[in-house]
């Protein structure tokens, strides 16, 4: 479901600042707030990582290789989210 909400500029800025402080994108931050208010528990890290865990198990990766893959992916996401002037 998609919705459009008109927020005061100050409210949007404050919410974006909180999302950034948590290290998540704005849409995900808002989704978490709405799910919490609707009493819907967001997926745990373990639940969200299940597809990756299943895939790595079928590929025969060792623990160290999995850590390397995850570290590389996290670094890539951080590079993509970093402002161009930094």
Secondary structure, DSSP 8 states (H G I E B T S, - for coil): --------HHHHHHHHHHHHHHTS-HHHHHHHHHHHHTT-----HHHHHHHHHHHHHHHT--HHHHHHHHHHHHHHHHHHHS-TT-
